[in-house]
Amino acid sequence: MDNLKDWFTKHNVVAISDVDTRALVAYIRDNGAMNAIISTEVDNIDA
């Protein structure tokens, strides 16, 4: 494997990057936790 992206692909793992975690924590602190999902499925967002 050449890089981390290849490893994630091989093991069928979803990952995100370039997230400002300090801003995310501040947002959650101010607004409370919310439901969320990370998905590669974009055909039926309501589902």
PDBQT receptor file of N, H, CA, C and O in Angstrom, charges set to zero:
ATOM      1  N   MET A   1       0.845  -1.184   0.000  1.00  0.00    +0.000 N 
ATOM      2  CA  MET A   1       0.000   0.000   0.000  1.00  0.00    +0.000 C 
ATOM      3  C   MET A   1       0.885   1.239   0.000  1.00  0.00    +0.000 C 
ATOM      4  O   MET A   1       1.898   1.312   0.695  1.00  0.00    +0.000 OA
ATOM      5  N   ASP A   2       0.471   2.195  -0.793  1.00  0.00    +0.000 N 
ATOM      6  H   ASP A   2      -0.352   2.136  -1.358  1.00  0.00    +0.000 HD
ATOM      7  CA  ASP A   2       1.286   3.396  -0.924  1.00  0.00    +0.000 C 
ATOM      8  C   ASP A   2       0.967   4.453   0.118  1.00  0.00    +0.000 C 
ATOM      9  O   ASP A   2       1.855   5.197   0.536  1.00  0.00    +0.000 OA
ATOM     10  N   ASN A   3      -0.278   4.531   0.539  1.00  0.00    +0.000 N 
ATOM     11  H   ASN A   3      -0.999   3.927   0.200  1.00  0.00    +0.000 HD
ATOM     12  CA  ASN A   3      -0.628   5.598   1.470  1.00  0.00    +0.000 C 
ATOM     13  C   ASN A   3      -1.861   5.231   2.297  1.00  0.00    +0.000 C 
ATOM     14  O   ASN A   3      -2.455   4.167   2.129  1.00  0.00    +0.000 OA
ATOM     15  N   LEU A   4      -2.213   6.127   3.173  1.00  0.00    +0.000 N 
ATOM     16  H   LEU A   4      -1.730   6.992   3.309  1.00  0.00    +0.000 HD
ATOM     17  CA  LEU A   4      -3.345   5.896   4.069  1.00  0.00    +0.000 C 
ATOM     18  C   LEU A   4      -4.659   5.762   3.304  1.00  0.00    +0.000 C 
ATOM     19  O   LEU A   4      -5.505   4.944   3.665  1.00  0.00    +0.000 OA
ATOM     20  N   LYS A   5      -4.834   6.557   2.256  1.00  0.00    +0.000 N 
ATOM     21  H   LYS A   5      -4.147   7.222   1.963  1.00  0.00    +0.000 HD
ATOM     22  CA  LYS A   5      -6.065   6.470   1.466  1.00  0.00    +0.000 C 
ATOM     23  C   LYS A   5      -6.234   5.065   0.885  1.00  0.00    +0.000 C 
ATOM     24  O   LYS A   5      -7.342   4.528   0.868  1.00  0.00    +0.000 OA
ATOM     25  N   ASP A   6      -5.147   4.478   0.414  1.00  0.00    +0.000 N 
ATOM     26  H   ASP A   6      -4.248   4.914   0.428  1.00  0.00    +0.000 HD
ATOM     27  CA  ASP A   6      -5.216   3.113  -0.119  1.00  0.00    +0.000 C 
ATOM     28  C   ASP A   6      -5.640   2.118   0.960  1.00  0.00    +0.000 C 
ATOM     29  O   ASP A   6      -6.424   1.206   0.699  1.00  0.00    +0.000 OA
ATOM     30  N   TRP A   7      -5.116   2.300   2.170  1.00  0.00    +0.000 N 
ATOM     31  H   TRP A   7      -4.479   3.041   2.382  1.00  0.00    +0.000 HD
ATOM     32  CA  TRP A   7      -5.475   1.406   3.280  1.00  0.00    +0.000 C 
ATOM     33  C   TRP A   7      -6.967   1.523   3.587  1.00  0.00    +0.000 C 
ATOM     34  O   TRP A   7      -7.649   0.512   3.752  1.00  0.00    +0.000 OA
ATOM     35  N   PHE A   8      -7.476   2.764   3.663  1.00  0.00    +0.000 N 
ATOM     36  H   PHE A   8      -6.922   3.585   3.529  1.00  0.00    +0.000 HD
ATOM     37  CA  PHE A   8      -8.906   2.966   3.919  1.00  0.00    +0.000 C 
ATOM     38  C   PHE A   8      -9.744   2.317   2.821  1.00  0.00    +0.000 C 
ATOM     39  O   PHE A   8     -10.745   1.662   3.111  1.00  0.00    +0.000 OA
ATOM     40  N   THR A   9      -9.346   2.492   1.583  1.00  0.00    +0.000 N 
ATOM     41  H   THR A   9      -8.533   3.024   1.348  1.00  0.00    +0.000 HD
ATOM     42  CA  THR A   9     -10.083   1.905   0.466  1.00  0.00    +0.000 C 
ATOM     43  C   THR A   9     -10.072   0.386   0.543  1.00  0.00    +0.000 C 
ATOM     44  O   THR A   9     -11.107  -0.256   0.369  1.00  0.00    +0.000 OA
ATOM     45  N   LYS A  10      -8.908  -0.183   0.802  1.00  0.00    +0.000 N 
ATOM     46  H   LYS A  10      -8.067   0.339   0.943  1.00  0.00    +0.000 HD
ATOM     47  CA  LYS A  10      -8.791  -1.644   0.881  1.00  0.00    +0.000 C 
ATOM     48  C   LYS A  10      -9.666  -2.219   1.985  1.00  0.00    +0.000 C 
ATOM     49  O   LYS A  10     -10.245  -3.292   1.819  1.00  0.00    +0.000 OA
ATOM     50  N   HIS A  11      -9.770  -1.518   3.109  1.00  0.00    +0.000 N 
ATOM     51  H   HIS A  11      -9.299  -0.646   3.244  1.00  0.00    +0.000 HD
ATOM     52  CA  HIS A  11     -10.527  -2.011   4.260  1.00  0.00    +0.000 C 
ATOM     53  C   HIS A  11     -11.950  -1.453   4.317  1.00  0.00    +0.000 C 
ATOM     54  O   HIS A  11     -12.658  -1.643   5.306  1.00  0.00    +0.000 OA
ATOM     55  N   ASN A  12     -12.365  -0.761   3.246  1.00  0.00    +0.000 N 
ATOM     56  H   ASN A  12     -11.791  -0.606   2.442  1.00  0.00    +0.000 HD
ATOM     57  CA  ASN A  12     -13.729  -0.236   3.137  1.00  0.00    +0.000 C 
ATOM     58  C   ASN A  12     -14.095   0.661   4.318  1.00  0.00    +0.000 C 
ATOM     59  O   ASN A  12     -15.158   0.514   4.921  1.00  0.00    +0.000 OA
ATOM     60  N   VAL A  13     -13.192   1.596   4.637  1.00  0.00    +0.000 N 
ATOM     61  H   VAL A  13     -12.329   1.716   4.147  1.00  0.00    +0.000 HD
ATOM     62  CA  VAL A  13     -13.375   2.515   5.757  1.00  0.00    +0.000 C 
ATOM     63  C   VAL A  13     -13.617   3.919   5.210  1.00  0.00    +0.000 C 
ATOM     64  O   VAL A  13     -12.911   4.371   4.308  1.00  0.00    +0.000 OA
ATOM     65  N   VAL A  14     -14.619   4.606   5.760  1.00  0.00    +0.000 N 
ATOM     66  H   VAL A  14     -15.193   4.239   6.492  1.00  0.00    +0.000 HD
ATOM     67  CA  VAL A  14     -14.894   5.989   5.390  1.00  0.00    +0.000 C 
ATOM     68  C   VAL A  14     -14.090   6.890   6.317  1.00  0.00    +0.000 C 
ATOM     69  O   VAL A  14     -14.024   6.643   7.521  1.00  0.00    +0.000 OA
ATOM     70  N   ALA A  15     -13.485   7.919   5.767  1.00  0.00    +0.000 N 
ATOM     71  H   ALA A  15     -13.539   8.119   4.789  1.00  0.00    +0.000 HD
ATOM     72  CA  ALA A  15     -12.706   8.867   6.562  1.00  0.00    +0.000 C 
ATOM     73  C   ALA A  15     -12.994  10.287   6.092  1.00  0.00    +0.000 C 
ATOM     74  O   ALA A  15     -13.385  10.506   4.945  1.00  0.00    +0.000 OA
ATOM     75  N   ILE A  16     -12.797  11.239   6.981  1.00  0.00    +0.000 N 
ATOM     76  H   ILE A  16     -12.480  11.061   7.912  1.00  0.00    +0.000 HD
ATOM     77  CA  ILE A  16     -12.904  12.647   6.615  1.00  0.00    +0.000 C 
ATOM     78  C   ILE A  16     -11.585  13.313   6.977  1.00  0.00    +0.000 C 
ATOM     79  O   ILE A  16     -10.841  12.817   7.823  1.00  0.00    +0.000 OA
ATOM     80  N   SER A  17     -11.302  14.427   6.339  1.00  0.00    +0.000 N 
ATOM     81  H   SER A  17     -11.907  14.830   5.652  1.00  0.00    +0.000 HD
ATOM     82  CA  SER A  17     -10.060  15.141   6.623  1.00  0.00    +0.000 C 
ATOM     83  C   SER A  17     -10.312  16.636   6.560  1.00  0.00    +0.000 C 
ATOM     84  O   SER A  17     -11.376  17.097   6.146  1.00  0.00    +0.000 OA
ATOM     85  N   ASP A  18      -9.303  17.373   6.982  1.00  0.00    +0.000 N 
ATOM     86  H   ASP A  18      -8.438  16.998   7.317  1.00  0.00    +0.000 HD
ATOM     87  CA  ASP A  18      -9.347  18.839   6.941  1.00  0.00    +0.000 C 
ATOM     88  C   ASP A  18     -10.510  19.413   7.750  1.00  0.00    +0.000 C 
ATOM     89  O   ASP A  18     -11.153  20.372   7.324  1.00  0.00    +0.000 OA
ATOM     90  N   VAL A  19     -10.774  18.830   8.902  1.00  0.00    +0.000 N 
ATOM     91  H   VAL A  19     -10.252  18.051   9.248  1.00  0.00    +0.000 HD
ATOM     92  CA  VAL A  19     -11.827  19.308   9.788  1.00  0.00    +0.000 C 
ATOM     93  C   VAL A  19     -11.182  20.147  10.886  1.00  0.00    +0.000 C 
ATOM     94  O   VAL A  19     -10.244  19.701  11.547  1.00  0.00    +0.000 OA
ATOM     95  N   ASP A  20     -11.685  21.354  11.075  1.00  0.00    +0.000 N 
ATOM     96  H   ASP A  20     -12.447  21.716  10.538  1.00  0.00    +0.000 HD
ATOM     97  CA  ASP A  20     -11.199  22.212  12.154  1.00  0.00    +0.000 C 
ATOM     98  C   ASP A  20     -11.862  21.742  13.448  1.00  0.00    +0.000 C 
ATOM     99  O   ASP A  20     -12.960  22.181  13.791  1.00  0.00    +0.000 OA
ATOM    100  N   THR A  21     -11.185  20.847  14.159  1.00  0.00    +0.000 N 
ATOM    101  H   THR A  21     -10.293  20.490  13.881  1.00  0.00    +0.000 HD
ATOM    102  CA  THR A  21     -11.793  20.228  15.335  1.00  0.00    +0.000 C 
ATOM    103  C   THR A  21     -12.033  21.228  16.455  1.00  0.00    +0.000 C 
ATOM    104  O   THR A  21     -12.976  21.070  17.230  1.00  0.00    +0.000 OA
ATOM    105  N   ARG A  22     -11.196  22.254  16.552  1.00  0.00    +0.000 N 
ATOM    106  H   ARG A  22     -10.430  22.383  15.922  1.00  0.00    +0.000 HD
ATOM    107  CA  ARG A  22     -11.441  23.264  17.597  1.00  0.00    +0.000 C 
ATOM    108  C   ARG A  22     -12.732  24.026  17.314  1.00  0.00    +0.000 C 
ATOM    109  O   ARG A  22     -13.502  24.297  18.235  1.00  0.00    +0.000 OA
ATOM    110  N   ALA A  23     -12.974  24.371  16.066  1.00  0.00    +0.000 N 
ATOM    111  H   ALA A  23     -12.348  24.152  15.318  1.00  0.00    +0.000 HD
ATOM    112  CA  ALA A  23     -14.219  25.052  15.697  1.00  0.00    +0.000 C 
ATOM    113  C   ALA A  23     -15.409  24.125  15.896  1.00  0.00    +0.000 C 
ATOM    114  O   ALA A  23     -16.471  24.561  16.341  1.00  0.00    +0.000 OA
ATOM    115  N   LEU A  24     -15.239  22.846  15.567  1.00  0.00    +0.000 N 
ATOM    116  H   LEU A  24     -14.377  22.491  15.206  1.00  0.00    +0.000 HD
ATOM    117  CA  LEU A  24     -16.315  21.873  15.755  1.00  0.00    +0.000 C 
ATOM    118  C   LEU A  24     -16.684  21.738  17.225  1.00  0.00    +0.000 C 
ATOM    119  O   LEU A  24     -17.866  21.727  17.569  1.00  0.00    +0.000 OA
ATOM    120  N   VAL A  25     -15.686  21.637  18.091  1.00  0.00    +0.000 N 
ATOM    121  H   VAL A  25     -14.726  21.646  17.811  1.00  0.00    +0.000 HD
ATOM    122  CA  VAL A  25     -15.947  21.532  19.530  1.00  0.00    +0.000 C 
ATOM    123  C   VAL A  25     -16.625  22.797  20.043  1.00  0.00    +0.000 C 
ATOM    124  O   VAL A  25     -17.556  22.712  20.845  1.00  0.00    +0.000 OA
ATOM    125  N   ALA A  26     -16.179  23.958  19.600  1.00  0.00    +0.000 N 
ATOM    126  H   ALA A  26     -15.423  24.027  18.949  1.00  0.00    +0.000 HD
ATOM    127  CA  ALA A  26     -16.806  25.215  20.022  1.00  0.00    +0.000 C 
ATOM    128  C   ALA A  26     -18.265  25.270  19.572  1.00  0.00    +0.000 C 
ATOM    129  O   ALA A  26     -19.131  25.722  20.322  1.00  0.00    +0.000 OA
ATOM    130  N   TYR A  27     -18.540  24.808  18.342  1.00  0.00    +0.000 N 
ATOM    131  H   TYR A  27     -17.837  24.441  17.733  1.00  0.00    +0.000 HD
ATOM    132  CA  TYR A  27     -19.913  24.798  17.842  1.00  0.00    +0.000 C 
ATOM    133  C   TYR A  27     -20.788  23.877  18.679  1.00  0.00    +0.000 C 
ATOM    134  O   TYR A  27     -21.900  24.246  19.057  1.00  0.00    +0.000 OA
ATOM    135  N   ILE A  28     -20.292  22.687  18.967  1.00  0.00    +0.000 N 
ATOM    136  H   ILE A  28     -19.388  22.387  18.661  1.00  0.00    +0.000 HD
ATOM    137  CA  ILE A  28     -21.058  21.739  19.783  1.00  0.00    +0.000 C 
ATOM    138  C   ILE A  28     -21.275  22.296  21.182  1.00  0.00    +0.000 C 
ATOM    139  O   ILE A  28     -22.361  22.151  21.743  1.00  0.00    +0.000 OA
ATOM    140  N   ARG A  29     -20.265  22.925  21.747  1.00  0.00    +0.000 N 
ATOM    141  H   ARG A  29     -19.383  23.043  21.292  1.00  0.00    +0.000 HD
ATOM    142  CA  ARG A  29     -20.398  23.516  23.078  1.00  0.00    +0.000 C 
ATOM    143  C   ARG A  29     -21.492  24.584  23.083  1.00  0.00    +0.000 C 
ATOM    144  O   ARG A  29     -22.274  24.666  24.031  1.00  0.00    +0.000 OA
ATOM    145  N   ASP A  30     -21.551  25.402  22.029  1.00  0.00    +0.000 N 
ATOM    146  H   ASP A  30     -20.916  25.335  21.259  1.00  0.00    +0.000 HD
ATOM    147  CA  ASP A  30     -22.525  26.494  21.967  1.00  0.00    +0.000 C 
ATOM    148  C   ASP A  30     -23.920  26.032  21.570  1.00  0.00    +0.000 C 
ATOM    149  O   ASP A  30     -24.911  26.612  22.015  1.00  0.00    +0.000 OA
ATOM    150  N   ASN A  31     -24.012  25.002  20.744  1.00  0.00    +0.000 N 
ATOM    151  H   ASN A  31     -23.207  24.531  20.383  1.00  0.00    +0.000 HD
ATOM    152  CA  ASN A  31     -25.300  24.606  20.168  1.00  0.00    +0.000 C 
ATOM    153  C   ASN A  31     -25.795  23.240  20.605  1.00  0.00    +0.000 C 
ATOM    154  O   ASN A  31     -26.925  22.863  20.294  1.00  0.00    +0.000 OA
ATOM    155  N   GLY A  32     -24.967  22.494  21.319  1.00  0.00    +0.000 N 
ATOM    156  H   GLY A  32     -24.049  22.800  21.571  1.00  0.00    +0.000 HD
ATOM    157  CA  GLY A  32     -25.345  21.152  21.728  1.00  0.00    +0.000 C 
ATOM    158  C   GLY A  32     -25.046  20.142  20.635  1.00  0.00    +0.000 C 
ATOM    159  O   GLY A  32     -24.852  20.494  19.472  1.00  0.00    +0.000 OA
ATOM    160  N   ALA A  33     -25.012  18.883  21.038  1.00  0.00    +0.000 N 
ATOM    161  H   ALA A  33     -25.169  18.598  21.983  1.00  0.00    +0.000 HD
ATOM    162  CA  ALA A  33     -24.733  17.805  20.092  1.00  0.00    +0.000 C 
ATOM    163  C   ALA A  33     -25.927  17.604  19.176  1.00  0.00    +0.000 C 
ATOM    164  O   ALA A  33     -27.072  17.792  19.587  1.00  0.00    +0.000 OA
ATOM    165  N   MET A  34     -25.664  17.228  17.954  1.00  0.00    +0.000 N 
ATOM    166  H   MET A  34     -24.734  17.075  17.620  1.00  0.00    +0.000 HD
ATOM    167  CA  MET A  34     -26.711  16.995  16.969  1.00  0.00    +0.000 C 
ATOM    168  C   MET A  34     -26.486  15.649  16.296  1.00  0.00    +0.000 C 
ATOM    169  O   MET A  34     -25.366  15.138  16.274  1.00  0.00    +0.000 OA
ATOM    170  N   ASN A  35     -27.540  15.084  15.753  1.00  0.00    +0.000 N 
ATOM    171  H   ASN A  35     -28.449  15.499  15.771  1.00  0.00    +0.000 HD
ATOM    172  CA  ASN A  35     -27.406  13.851  14.988  1.00  0.00    +0.000 C 
ATOM    173  C   ASN A  35     -26.742  14.159  13.654  1.00  0.00    +0.000 C 
ATOM    174  O   ASN A  35     -27.000  15.198  13.046  1.00  0.00    +0.000 OA
ATOM    175  N   ALA A  36     -25.898  13.262  13.213  1.00  0.00    +0.000 N 
ATOM    176  H   ALA A  36     -25.689  12.419  13.708  1.00  0.00    +0.000 HD
ATOM    177  CA  ALA A  36     -25.220  13.452  11.934  1.00  0.00    +0.000 C 
ATOM    178  C   ALA A  36     -24.839  12.087  11.374  1.00  0.00    +0.000 C 
ATOM    179  O   ALA A  36     -24.872  11.077  12.079  1.00  0.00    +0.000 OA
ATOM    180  N   ILE A  37     -24.484  12.077  10.117  1.00  0.00    +0.000 N 
ATOM    181  H   ILE A  37     -24.457  12.897   9.545  1.00  0.00    +0.000 HD
ATOM    182  CA  ILE A  37     -24.045  10.849   9.471  1.00  0.00    +0.000 C 
ATOM    183  C   ILE A  37     -23.019  11.205   8.402  1.00  0.00    +0.000 C 
ATOM    184  O   ILE A  37     -23.109  12.248   7.755  1.00  0.00    +0.000 OA
ATOM    185  N   ILE A  38     -22.056  10.330   8.235  1.00  0.00    +0.000 N 
ATOM    186  H   ILE A  38     -21.983   9.483   8.761  1.00  0.00    +0.000 HD
ATOM    187  CA  ILE A  38     -21.102  10.423   7.131  1.00  0.00    +0.000 C 
ATOM    188  C   ILE A  38     -21.406   9.248   6.225  1.00  0.00    +0.000 C 
ATOM    189  O   ILE A  38     -21.394   8.096   6.658  1.00  0.00    +0.000 OA
ATOM    190  N   SER A  39     -21.680   9.548   4.963  1.00  0.00    +0.000 N 
ATOM    191  H   SER A  39     -21.691  10.484   4.611  1.00  0.00    +0.000 HD
ATOM    192  CA  SER A  39     -22.076   8.497   4.046  1.00  0.00    +0.000 C 
ATOM    193  C   SER A  39     -21.580   8.775   2.643  1.00  0.00    +0.000 C 
ATOM    194  O   SER A  39     -21.382   9.925   2.252  1.00  0.00    +0.000 OA
ATOM    195  N   THR A  40     -21.386   7.716   1.902  1.00  0.00    +0.000 N 
ATOM    196  H   THR A  40     -21.547   6.782   2.220  1.00  0.00    +0.000 HD
ATOM    197  CA  THR A  40     -21.078   7.858   0.481  1.00  0.00    +0.000 C 
ATOM    198  C   THR A  40     -22.333   7.737  -0.370  1.00  0.00    +0.000 C 
ATOM    199  O   THR A  40     -22.279   7.923  -1.586  1.00  0.00    +0.000 OA
ATOM    200  N   GLU A  41     -23.460   7.426   0.256  1.00  0.00    +0.000 N 
ATOM    201  H   GLU A  41     -23.504   7.274   1.243  1.00  0.00    +0.000 HD
ATOM    202  CA  GLU A  41     -24.731   7.283  -0.452  1.00  0.00    +0.000 C 
ATOM    203  C   GLU A  41     -25.385   8.661  -0.577  1.00  0.00    +0.000 C 
ATOM    204  O   GLU A  41     -25.728   9.275   0.433  1.00  0.00    +0.000 OA
ATOM    205  N   VAL A  42     -25.559   9.143  -1.792  1.00  0.00    +0.000 N 
ATOM    206  H   VAL A  42     -25.282   8.644  -2.613  1.00  0.00    +0.000 HD
ATOM    207  CA  VAL A  42     -26.159  10.448  -1.994  1.00  0.00    +0.000 C 
ATOM    208  C   VAL A  42     -27.469  10.370  -2.786  1.00  0.00    +0.000 C 
ATOM    209  O   VAL A  42     -28.086  11.401  -3.053  1.00  0.00    +0.000 OA
ATOM    210  N   ASP A  43     -27.894   9.172  -3.161  1.00  0.00    +0.000 N 
ATOM    211  H   ASP A  43     -27.392   8.335  -2.944  1.00  0.00    +0.000 HD
ATOM    212  CA  ASP A  43     -29.090   9.019  -3.971  1.00  0.00    +0.000 C 
ATOM    213  C   ASP A  43     -30.374   9.262  -3.200  1.00  0.00    +0.000 C 
ATOM    214  O   ASP A  43     -31.336   9.801  -3.747  1.00  0.00    +0.000 OA
ATOM    215  N   ASN A  44     -30.398   8.861  -1.915  1.00  0.00    +0.000 N 
ATOM    216  H   ASN A  44     -29.617   8.423  -1.471  1.00  0.00    +0.000 HD
ATOM    217  CA  ASN A  44     -31.614   8.984  -1.121  1.00  0.00    +0.000 C 
ATOM    218  C   ASN A  44     -31.239   9.573   0.238  1.00  0.00    +0.000 C 
ATOM    219  O   ASN A  44     -31.110   8.841   1.220  1.00  0.00    +0.000 OA
ATOM    220  N   ILE A  45     -31.066  10.876   0.295  1.00  0.00    +0.000 N 
ATOM    221  H   ILE A  45     -31.171  11.471  -0.502  1.00  0.00    +0.000 HD
ATOM    222  CA  ILE A  45     -30.609  11.553   1.509  1.00  0.00    +0.000 C 
ATOM    223  C   ILE A  45     -31.603  11.375   2.651  1.00  0.00    +0.000 C 
ATOM    224  O   ILE A  45     -31.189  11.237   3.802  1.00  0.00    +0.000 OA
ATOM    225  N   ASP A  46     -32.901  11.373   2.365  1.00  0.00    +0.000 N 
ATOM    226  H   ASP A  46     -33.238  11.485   1.430  1.00  0.00    +0.000 HD
ATOM    227  CA  ASP A  46     -33.902  11.208   3.433  1.00  0.00    +0.000 C 
ATOM    228  C   ASP A  46     -33.796   9.867   4.134  1.00  0.00    +0.000 C 
ATOM    229  O   ASP A  46     -34.082   9.769   5.328  1.00  0.00    +0.000 OA
ATOM    230  N   ALA A  47     -33.391   8.840   3.419  1.00  0.00    +0.000 N 
ATOM    231  H   ALA A  47     -33.159   8.919   2.449  1.00  0.00    +0.000 HD
ATOM    232  CA  ALA A  47     -33.268   7.512   4.006  1.00  0.00    +0.000 C 
ATOM    233  C   ALA A  47     -32.112   7.488   4.963  1.00  0.00    +0.000 C 
ATOM    234  O   ALA A  47     -31.834   6.454   5.570  1.00  0.00    +0.000 OA
TER     235      ALA A  47
